[in-house]
């Protein structure tokens, strides 16, 4: 059984393709940027105690993917079973199983996704919303909702643009007591000098708190 679980975890890690996101950690997330503090705190708490659903809404470049990847990296470091995936890529993974050269069947791949120990879905709403895609996503959400499986969801869409059946499950207070809206600017457009000044001020504030506690 242990060997089977280990193999399953390795398959999910391979599917996650976290290579480009290995540098996304809580340690290098700039929590001093206006509008991100609440999201940072909730993401850090989820990474330490992965229960319920964590939902992050926000515009481009506000830090959603960084936090989602930081959660995945922290959970993997703590030997948790995790699948991190961008939603359009997830649907491509499922479609690929119908190809003649696929080494895994659709049913096996679908079960790996919907039953992952922790599922992290980045960029919900950016997928090509065909009837097939909508139905597969609903089945994944519904399974995780029914079994109360830990899930992280990020989206740059307006909440009202999310498919109603899915959004209804996302807003169940028993699973998600708060939907986090990140009201921050696009960090990618911040000049390096401005980023340095923000981090310097954040460091000085921490030093001040330490001095005041002596």
Backbone as CSV, one residue per row, in Angstrom:
resi,resn,N_x,N_y,N_z,CA_x,CA_y,CA_z,C_x,C_y,C_z
1,UNK,0.831,-1.206,0.000,0.000,0.000,0.000,0.869,1.260,0.000
2,UNK,1.919,1.277,0.820,2.796,2.447,0.898,3.469,2.700,-0.451
3,UNK,3.877,1.608,-1.112,4.532,1.747,-2.412,3.559,2.302,-3.453
4,UNK,2.309,1.862,-3.380,1.292,2.333,-4.313,1.019,3.811,-4.118
5,UNK,0.937,4.253,-2.858,0.707,5.664,-2.567,1.884,6.519,-3.016
6,UNK,3.107,5.974,-2.838,4.300,6.698,-3.261,4.308,6.881,-4.780
7,UNK,3.939,5.825,-5.512,3.880,5.911,-6.968,2.828,6.914,-7.415
8,UNK,1.687,6.907,-6.749,0.619,7.861,-7.066,1.104,9.288,-6.852
9,UNK,1.813,9.517,-5.727,2.340,10.845,-5.453,3.333,11.302,-6.502
10,UNK,4.173,10.379,-6.985,5.153,10.712,-8.018,4.458,11.069,-9.329
11,UNK,3.374,10.370,-9.659,2.631,10.677,-10.886,2.018,12.067,-10.804
12,UNK,1.472,12.409,-9.636,0.891,13.734,-9.464,1.958,14.816,-9.533
13,UNK,3.122,14.537,-8.962,4.220,15.513,-8.999,4.657,15.757,-10.444
14,UNK,4.737,14.672,-11.228,5.127,14.812,-12.634,4.082,15.606,-13.411
15,UNK,2.808,15.352,-13.144,1.733,16.059,-13.819,1.710,17.530,-13.422
16,UNK,2.136,17.837,-12.204,2.120,19.217,-11.717,3.067,20.117,-12.499
17,UNK,4.167,19.556,-12.968,5.139,20.355,-13.725,5.506,21.636,-12.980
18,UNK,5.939,21.475,-11.739,6.251,22.626,-10.888,7.623,23.231,-11.152
19,UNK,8.369,22.661,-12.089,9.719,23.154,-12.355,9.826,24.664,-12.469
20,UNK,8.979,25.302,-13.288,9.075,26.765,-13.434,8.662,27.527,-12.172
21,UNK,8.070,26.828,-11.194,7.546,27.498,-10.009,8.290,27.109,-8.728
22,UNK,9.410,26.412,-8.862,10.131,25.975,-7.665,10.657,27.150,-6.846
23,UNK,10.836,28.299,-7.502,11.329,29.482,-6.777,10.206,30.293,-6.150
24,UNK,8.967,29.826,-6.284,7.834,30.537,-5.693,7.613,30.006,-4.275
25,UNK,8.056,30.763,-3.300,7.965,30.339,-1.907,7.340,31.453,-1.072
26,UNK,6.994,31.109,0.160,6.493,32.130,1.068,7.607,33.083,1.473
27,UNK,8.830,32.564,1.524,9.959,33.369,1.976,10.257,34.517,1.012
28,UNK,10.055,34.295,-0.297,10.370,35.375,-1.238,9.128,36.065,-1.795
29,UNK,7.968,35.797,-1.184,6.761,36.535,-1.561,6.779,37.889,-0.866
30,UNK,6.520,38.943,-1.606,6.570,40.295,-1.037,5.229,40.610,-0.371
31,UNK,5.108,40.231,0.890,3.859,40.430,1.620,3.628,41.879,2.010
32,UNK,4.608,42.743,1.747,4.446,44.155,2.063,3.716,44.941,0.992
33,UNK,3.452,44.303,-0.147,2.714,44.981,-1.216,1.283,45.244,-0.753
34,UNK,0.768,46.447,-0.926,-0.595,46.750,-0.484,-1.624,45.794,-1.103
35,UNK,-2.515,45.282,-0.262,-3.619,44.465,-0.741,-3.409,42.966,-0.705
36,UNK,-2.211,42.498,-0.294,-1.945,41.057,-0.368,-1.794,40.396,1.001
37,UNK,-1.789,41.157,2.069,-1.466,40.610,3.389,-2.431,39.502,3.807
38,UNK,-3.726,39.732,3.592,-4.715,38.732,4.005,-4.546,37.440,3.221
39,UNK,-4.338,37.548,1.915,-4.149,36.365,1.081,-2.900,35.596,1.507
40,UNK,-1.830,36.325,1.806,-0.584,35.687,2.245,-0.802,34.909,3.539
41,UNK,-1.487,35.522,4.499,-1.708,34.873,5.793,-2.561,33.613,5.643
42,UNK,-3.617,33.702,4.842,-4.492,32.546,4.663,-3.794,31.431,3.888
43,UNK,-2.993,31.791,2.901,-2.257,30.788,2.130,-1.242,30.069,3.010
44,UNK,-0.541,30.829,3.853,0.439,30.231,4.753,-0.235,29.278,5.730
45,UNK,-1.378,29.676,6.252,-2.119,28.811,7.174,-2.567,27.529,6.481
46,UNK,-3.051,27.652,5.240,-3.487,26.465,4.503,-2.315,25.518,4.248
47,UNK,-1.155,26.078,3.926,0.017,25.243,3.651,0.429,24.439,4.877
48,UNK,0.202,25.002,6.069,0.563,24.294,7.300,-0.540,23.330,7.740
49,UNK,-1.805,23.704,7.469,-2.946,22.872,7.870,-3.938,22.790,6.698
50,UNK,-3.660,21.921,5.719,-4.483,21.876,4.502,-5.854,21.239,4.729
51,UNK,-6.818,22.062,5.070,-8.200,21.612,5.236,-9.129,22.624,4.567
52,UNK,-10.275,22.155,4.110,-11.242,23.030,3.476,-10.765,23.518,2.119
53,UNK,-11.389,24.598,1.664,-11.041,25.191,0.375,-10.523,26.608,0.584
54,UNK,-9.455,26.947,-0.155,-8.914,28.306,-0.158,-9.144,28.877,-1.553
55,UNK,-9.817,30.023,-1.633,-10.179,30.613,-2.920,-9.621,32.026,-3.001
56,UNK,-8.844,32.273,-4.059,-8.196,33.565,-4.252,-8.643,34.163,-5.584
57,UNK,-9.291,35.309,-5.520,-9.644,36.074,-6.709,-8.755,37.306,-6.776
58,UNK,-8.403,37.721,-7.988,-7.612,38.933,-8.145,-7.171,39.104,-9.582
59,UNK,-6.722,40.322,-9.918,-6.306,40.624,-11.276,-4.950,40.034,-11.628
60,UNK,-4.496,40.358,-12.824,-3.216,39.861,-13.299,-2.076,40.395,-12.433
61,UNK,-1.111,39.510,-12.114,0.113,39.941,-11.465,-0.010,40.309,-10.002
62,UNK,-1.123,39.932,-9.342,-1.300,40.337,-7.940,-0.736,39.297,-6.964
63,UNK,-0.226,38.173,-7.463,0.435,37.213,-6.577,-0.315,35.907,-6.360
64,UNK,-1.426,35.700,-7.059,-2.227,34.481,-6.855,-1.423,33.217,-7.164
65,UNK,-0.798,33.199,-8.341,-0.057,31.999,-8.741,1.152,31.778,-7.837
66,UNK,1.824,32.856,-7.449,2.960,32.720,-6.530,2.511,32.046,-5.242
67,UNK,1.405,32.491,-4.674,0.917,31.908,-3.424,0.475,30.457,-3.631
68,UNK,-0.205,30.177,-4.747,-0.642,28.807,-5.016,0.555,27.869,-5.149
69,UNK,1.590,28.327,-5.865,2.790,27.504,-6.027,3.546,27.373,-4.705
70,UNK,3.565,28.440,-3.901,4.221,28.378,-2.592,3.542,27.344,-1.704
71,UNK,2.215,27.279,-1.769,1.490,26.252,-1.016,1.919,24.864,-1.482
72,UNK,1.943,24.666,-2.797,2.328,23.357,-3.338,3.744,22.974,-2.909
73,UNK,4.671,23.903,-3.015,6.059,23.608,-2.646,6.203,23.298,-1.161
74,UNK,5.481,24.033,-0.303,5.543,23.777,1.138,4.933,22.407,1.464
75,UNK,3.796,22.088,0.847,3.148,20.802,1.105,4.026,19.642,0.637
76,UNK,4.646,19.794,-0.522,5.536,18.737,-1.012,6.735,18.563,-0.086
77,UNK,7.265,19.672,0.413,8.394,19.597,1.345,8.000,18.868,2.623
78,UNK,6.704,18.934,2.964,6.197,18.251,4.153,5.603,16.877,3.826
79,UNK,5.910,16.395,2.611,5.547,15.031,2.191,4.041,14.820,2.056
80,UNK,3.351,15.870,1.618,1.932,15.740,1.309,1.754,15.401,-0.166
81,UNK,0.639,14.744,-0.480,0.311,14.436,-1.871,-0.388,15.642,-2.479
82,UNK,0.187,16.201,-3.548,-0.312,17.453,-4.120,-0.355,17.355,-5.641
83,UNK,-1.417,17.929,-6.228,-1.446,18.179,-7.663,-1.657,19.673,-7.861
84,UNK,-0.662,20.325,-8.469,-0.749,21.742,-8.832,-0.910,21.816,-10.342
85,UNK,-1.949,22.498,-10.817,-2.138,22.566,-12.265,-2.889,23.827,-12.655
86,UNK,-2.507,24.376,-13.790,-3.266,25.462,-14.407,-4.459,24.814,-15.097
87,UNK,-5.639,25.376,-14.936,-6.864,24.709,-15.381,-6.845,24.337,-16.870
88,UNK,-6.453,25.227,-17.792,-6.390,24.790,-19.196,-5.439,23.616,-19.414
89,UNK,-4.314,23.590,-18.677,-3.373,22.465,-18.794,-3.996,21.183,-18.265
90,UNK,-4.773,21.301,-17.197,-5.442,20.134,-16.642,-6.364,19.497,-17.676
91,UNK,-7.136,20.322,-18.356,-8.049,19.802,-19.369,-7.273,19.168,-20.523
92,UNK,-6.115,19.746,-20.858,-5.264,19.138,-21.894,-4.757,17.772,-21.447
93,UNK,-4.391,17.649,-20.172,-3.949,16.349,-19.642,-5.053,15.302,-19.806
94,UNK,-6.284,15.697,-19.531,-7.395,14.760,-19.659,-7.648,14.398,-21.117
95,UNK,-7.618,15.391,-21.994,-7.850,15.124,-23.416,-6.771,14.217,-23.999
96,UNK,-5.540,14.379,-23.522,-4.424,13.619,-24.095,-4.581,12.117,-23.894
97,UNK,-5.374,11.711,-22.918,-5.542,10.276,-22.665,-6.317,9.583,-23.774
98,UNK,-6.997,10.367,-24.611,-7.742,9.770,-25.722,-6.843,9.508,-26.926
99,UNK,-5.605,9.994,-26.888,-4.683,9.800,-28.005,-4.199,8.356,-28.095
100,UNK,-3.833,7.913,-29.292,-3.406,6.517,-29.475,-2.101,6.171,-28.768
101,UNK,-1.293,7.169,-28.453,0.000,6.915,-27.807,-0.012,7.166,-26.304
102,UNK,-1.180,7.410,-25.749,-1.263,7.692,-24.317,-0.918,6.439,-23.509
103,UNK,-0.085,6.631,-22.476,0.311,5.513,-21.613,-0.619,5.349,-20.421
104,UNK,-1.594,6.228,-20.291,-2.545,6.151,-19.184,-3.946,6.350,-19.734
105,UNK,-4.905,5.606,-19.196,-6.281,5.733,-19.642,-6.973,6.932,-19.016
106,UNK,-8.056,7.345,-19.654,-8.798,8.505,-19.151,-9.284,8.282,-17.722
107,UNK,-9.888,7.130,-17.448,-10.460,6.888,-16.122,-9.402,6.987,-15.031
108,UNK,-8.212,6.445,-15.302,-7.132,6.500,-14.313,-6.680,7.939,-14.091
109,UNK,-6.486,8.692,-15.180,-6.039,10.077,-15.053,-7.085,10.926,-14.336
110,UNK,-8.336,10.743,-14.684,-9.407,11.527,-14.064,-9.492,11.247,-12.570
111,UNK,-9.322,9.981,-12.188,-9.365,9.623,-10.774,-8.179,10.218,-10.024
112,UNK,-7.003,10.248,-10.661,-5.829,10.864,-10.039,-6.101,12.328,-9.713
113,UNK,-6.748,13.015,-10.638,-7.005,14.450,-10.469,-8.045,14.691,-9.386
114,UNK,-9.204,14.078,-9.521,-10.302,14.435,-8.622,-10.078,13.967,-7.189
115,UNK,-9.199,12.944,-7.008,-8.974,12.406,-5.666,-7.614,12.772,-5.091
116,UNK,-6.888,13.693,-5.715,-5.570,14.097,-5.205,-5.689,14.554,-3.748
117,UNK,-4.658,14.251,-2.955,-4.681,14.638,-1.540,-4.993,16.107,-1.363
118,UNK,-4.268,16.963,-2.087,-4.552,18.399,-2.164,-4.516,18.770,-3.644
119,UNK,-5.570,19.399,-4.116,-5.640,19.839,-5.514,-5.555,21.358,-5.560
120,UNK,-4.610,21.864,-6.362,-4.437,23.308,-6.514,-4.708,23.662,-7.963
121,UNK,-5.803,24.391,-8.187,-6.249,24.762,-9.525,-5.972,26.246,-9.747
122,UNK,-5.036,26.535,-10.633,-4.660,27.924,-10.911,-5.376,28.413,-12.170
123,UNK,-5.854,29.642,-12.123,-6.469,30.306,-13.281,-7.774,29.667,-13.736
124,UNK,-8.653,29.379,-12.801,-9.994,28.937,-13.160,-10.688,30.051,-13.944
125,UNK,-11.321,29.682,-15.049,-12.019,30.664,-15.869,-11.277,31.045,-17.129
126,UNK,-9.998,30.633,-17.248,-9.229,30.938,-18.457,-9.304,29.808,-19.475
127,UNK,-9.987,28.723,-19.111,-10.102,27.584,-20.015,-11.086,27.869,-21.146
128,UNK,-10.961,27.116,-22.225,-11.924,27.171,-23.315,-13.174,26.428,-22.855
129,UNK,-14.242,27.181,-22.590,-15.398,26.611,-21.889,-16.335,25.865,-22.837
130,UNK,-15.844,24.769,-23.384,-16.702,23.901,-24.177,-17.632,23.131,-23.238
131,UNK,-18.720,22.583,-23.743,-19.583,21.766,-22.879,-18.819,20.635,-22.197
132,UNK,-17.897,20.003,-22.923,-17.107,18.904,-22.336,-16.261,19.430,-21.180
133,UNK,-15.576,20.563,-21.396,-14.715,21.129,-20.360,-15.523,21.523,-19.135
134,UNK,-16.668,22.155,-19.347,-17.509,22.553,-18.216,-17.961,21.337,-17.405
135,UNK,-18.323,20.261,-18.111,-18.808,19.075,-17.400,-17.688,18.398,-16.624
136,UNK,-16.485,18.306,-17.211,-15.362,17.670,-16.505,-14.993,18.480,-15.260
137,UNK,-14.945,19.791,-15.394,-14.615,20.620,-14.237,-15.671,20.473,-13.150
138,UNK,-16.932,20.471,-13.552,-17.982,20.304,-12.549,-17.839,18.968,-11.825
139,UNK,-17.545,17.898,-12.550,-17.396,16.593,-11.922,-16.243,16.590,-10.915
140,UNK,-15.143,17.268,-11.259,-14.006,17.356,-10.339,-14.403,18.143,-9.089
141,UNK,-15.007,19.315,-9.289,-15.425,20.140,-8.153,-16.451,19.407,-7.297
142,UNK,-17.393,18.756,-7.931,-18.459,18.092,-7.189,-17.909,16.945,-6.343
143,UNK,-16.968,16.181,-6.906,-16.356,15.080,-6.156,-15.625,15.615,-4.928
144,UNK,-14.840,16.651,-5.119,-14.062,17.192,-4.007,-14.971,17.865,-2.985
145,UNK,-16.065,18.434,-3.453,-17.053,19.017,-2.550,-17.714,17.929,-1.699
146,UNK,-18.143,16.866,-2.345,-18.849,15.802,-1.625,-17.954,15.117,-0.597
147,UNK,-16.663,14.978,-0.924,-15.738,14.281,-0.028,-14.909,15.237,0.829
148,UNK,-15.212,16.539,0.714,-14.540,17.546,1.559,-13.019,17.479,1.439
149,UNK,-12.519,17.401,0.200,-11.081,17.273,-0.028,-10.428,18.652,-0.136
150,UNK,-9.265,18.853,0.482,-8.594,20.160,0.477,-8.282,20.632,-0.945
151,UNK,-8.673,21.864,-1.231,-8.567,22.388,-2.590,-8.225,23.871,-2.549
152,UNK,-7.346,24.291,-3.463,-7.009,25.705,-3.630,-7.422,26.111,-5.043
153,UNK,-8.080,27.254,-5.166,-8.556,27.734,-6.459,-8.162,29.190,-6.609
154,UNK,-7.554,29.537,-7.751,-7.288,30.940,-8.047,-7.997,31.312,-9.348
155,UNK,-8.378,32.580,-9.464,-9.038,33.037,-10.685,-8.880,34.543,-10.829
156,UNK,-8.733,34.999,-12.078,-8.724,36.441,-12.331,-10.061,36.910,-12.886
157,UNK,-11.046,36.038,-12.878,-12.383,36.401,-13.330,-13.187,37.035,-12.201
158,UNK,-14.264,37.711,-12.569,-15.222,38.166,-11.581,-15.973,36.938,-11.065
159,UNK,-16.261,36.880,-9.770,-16.979,35.710,-9.243,-18.240,35.365,-10.018
160,UNK,-18.944,36.378,-10.491,-20.200,36.112,-11.207,-19.953,35.423,-12.556
161,UNK,-18.701,35.420,-13.040,-18.399,34.790,-14.317,-18.100,33.298,-14.177
162,UNK,-17.967,32.809,-12.947,-17.697,31.391,-12.724,-18.985,30.583,-12.935
163,UNK,-18.850,29.418,-13.517,-20.005,28.562,-13.792,-20.829,28.375,-12.519
164,UNK,-22.127,28.668,-12.551,-22.930,28.723,-11.320,-22.886,27.463,-10.469
165,UNK,-22.886,26.280,-11.093,-22.855,25.054,-10.287,-21.558,24.953,-9.504
166,UNK,-20.473,25.376,-10.123,-19.165,25.345,-9.456,-19.093,26.415,-8.374
167,UNK,-19.541,27.629,-8.712,-19.445,28.725,-7.747,-20.295,28.455,-6.510
168,UNK,-21.422,27.784,-6.689,-22.263,27.433,-5.547,-21.496,26.584,-4.548
169,UNK,-20.705,25.651,-5.029,-19.913,24.787,-4.142,-18.738,25.553,-3.545
170,UNK,-18.159,26.466,-4.317,-17.041,27.269,-3.810,-17.455,28.159,-2.646
171,UNK,-18.724,28.539,-2.599,-19.167,29.492,-1.580,-19.851,28.826,-0.394
172,UNK,-19.782,27.514,-0.300,-20.344,26.816,0.865,-19.492,27.149,2.090
173,UNK,-20.069,27.794,3.085,-19.315,28.266,4.249,-18.721,27.124,5.073
174,UNK,-19.251,25.918,4.941,-18.676,24.792,5.681,-17.300,24.421,5.139
175,UNK,-17.070,24.693,3.853,-15.782,24.378,3.240,-14.884,25.599,3.120
176,UNK,-15.484,26.733,2.820,-14.708,27.956,2.602,-15.377,29.097,3.339
177,UNK,-14.806,29.489,4.467,-15.449,30.515,5.281,-15.177,31.926,4.791
178,UNK,-14.288,32.061,3.791,-13.969,33.397,3.281,-13.359,33.285,1.891
179,UNK,-13.927,33.996,0.936,-13.304,34.119,-0.382,-12.397,35.345,-0.346
180,UNK,-11.128,35.143,-0.677,-10.140,36.221,-0.593,-10.095,36.980,-1.919
181,UNK,-10.327,38.277,-1.861,-10.178,39.147,-3.026,-8.864,39.915,-2.856
182,UNK,-7.910,39.659,-3.731,-6.622,40.357,-3.652,-6.741,41.666,-4.420
183,UNK,-6.709,42.754,-3.694,-6.881,44.076,-4.293,-5.514,44.731,-4.441
184,UNK,-4.675,44.093,-5.262,-3.323,44.610,-5.449,-3.050,44.921,-6.910
185,UNK,-2.070,45.776,-7.151,-1.686,46.115,-8.522,-0.841,45.001,-9.126
186,UNK,-0.603,45.106,-10.427,0.226,44.136,-11.135,1.673,44.295,-10.692
187,UNK,2.153,43.316,-9.903,3.504,43.397,-9.336,4.563,43.346,-10.432
188,UNK,4.227,42.701,-11.556,5.202,42.580,-12.643,5.576,43.939,-13.217
189,UNK,4.683,44.914,-13.068,4.944,46.242,-13.615,5.661,47.152,-12.634
190,UNK,5.876,46.667,-11.428,6.569,47.473,-10.420,8.049,47.561,-10.765
191,UNK,8.601,48.751,-10.742,10.013,48.946,-11.054,10.902,48.307,-9.983
192,UNK,12.080,47.759,-10.386,12.974,47.129,-9.401,13.311,48.024,-8.223
193,UNK,13.525,49.310,-8.478,13.863,50.229,-7.385,12.704,50.346,-6.401
194,UNK,11.483,50.339,-6.937,10.309,50.427,-6.075,10.157,49.157,-5.245
195,UNK,10.428,48.005,-5.870,10.352,46.741,-5.131,11.377,46.736,-4.003
196,UNK,12.592,47.217,-4.292,13.642,47.250,-3.277,13.232,48.134,-2.106
197,UNK,12.633,49.288,-2.422,12.232,50.212,-1.362,11.124,49.600,-0.503
198,UNK,10.177,48.905,-1.137,9.110,48.254,-0.379,9.678,47.211,0.579
199,UNK,10.621,46.409,0.083,11.208,45.363,0.926,12.058,45.971,2.036
200,UNK,12.740,47.083,1.734,13.548,47.743,2.754,12.659,48.264,3.877
201,UNK,11.550,48.909,3.510,10.641,49.433,4.524,10.031,48.312,5.355
202,UNK,9.713,47.198,4.690,9.172,46.050,5.407,10.186,45.508,6.410
203,UNK,11.458,45.450,6.005,12.526,44.979,6.890,12.701,45.918,8.079
204,UNK,12.659,47.216,7.819,12.816,48.181,8.900,11.655,48.094,9.892
205,UNK,10.446,47.847,9.374,9.298,47.699,10.263,9.453,46.485,11.166
206,UNK,9.977,45.389,10.605,10.205,44.189,11.432,11.233,44.460,12.504
207,UNK,12.293,45.189,12.139,13.321,45.524,13.125,12.743,46.388,14.233
208,UNK,11.878,47.333,13.851,11.252,48.206,14.842,10.388,47.435,15.814
209,UNK,9.650,46.445,15.321,8.795,45.630,16.202,9.648,44.833,17.164
210,UNK,10.792,44.331,16.671,11.663,43.564,17.552,12.248,44.439,18.655
211,UNK,12.679,45.672,18.253,13.257,46.588,19.241,12.213,46.949,20.295
212,UNK,10.974,47.129,19.862,9.940,47.533,20.788,9.521,46.427,21.737
213,UNK,9.842,45.184,21.387,9.429,44.062,22.247,10.456,43.737,23.313
214,UNK,11.596,44.434,23.304,12.638,44.128,24.303,12.364,44.816,25.619
